[in-house]
Amino acid sequence: MSQLVLEALDTRTADVWQMSARKKRSLAVKKGISAVILHFLFYGLEVLNQKEEKVRAEVGDWEEDFTFGIGMGEKAPALYMKKTKNRLVRLSAAITVPEDMDLMIRFKSVDAAFAVMSGQIGVAGSYARHGFMLKGDIARAMSVVRCMDLAEAYLFPRFLSRKILKEVPKKNMGIIRTYLAVAGRMIRFESGKRENKRQDGGRQNVTGLL
């Protein structure tokens, strides 16, 4: 009898370990996808701030140096942004302190964040389900959420937008044109980073020679 009990306990332990491993893999995949979506969300907001009047009006109403972030806990993807001179600038997640943000949307779990990032539910739906905590001014948060809703309407196919948004706004760009604009902005940004590194390297070499 004792041998049978030990065998049963070993089996249950193995099942729990396997489930834990599957859960870890699932979370890793969701974190990876969320990181990519947050990357596109930033550039999408940046493009729409230049090309969509509604987003430009919302951003224009924010105070200079206003900072806001979207996160999902420690060791998970996050997006931190700052308004400066009517532009949106991405802040480094490695050195940014979430508590220092003027506005912070922190999802209670990776699963709750992924449901929004993947277009399963909208930001408003996640809020209704208590999927995230909000730190900051509620009026400013509503403005940020309106911008995110517009970004989702532009970046997601219409069948997803209709499911997660109360009303799909009229758009002045189609999804292909939007992604082309986002891709162009990403390429220019990466080219600028490489050029800055090259110039910094050149200055260091000159300093060394002197």
Secondary structure, DSSP 8 states (H G I E B T S, - for coil): -HHHHHHHHHHHHHHHHHHHHHHHHHHHHHHHHHHHHHHHHHHHHHHHHHH-HHHHHHHHHS-TT-EEEEE-STTS--EEEEEETTEEEEE-TTT--GGG-SEEEEESSHHHHHHHHTTSS-HHHHHHTT-EEEES-HHHHHHHHHHHHHHHHHHS-HHHHHHH-SS----SS-HHHHHHHHHHHHHHHHHHHHHHHHHHHHHHHHHHH-
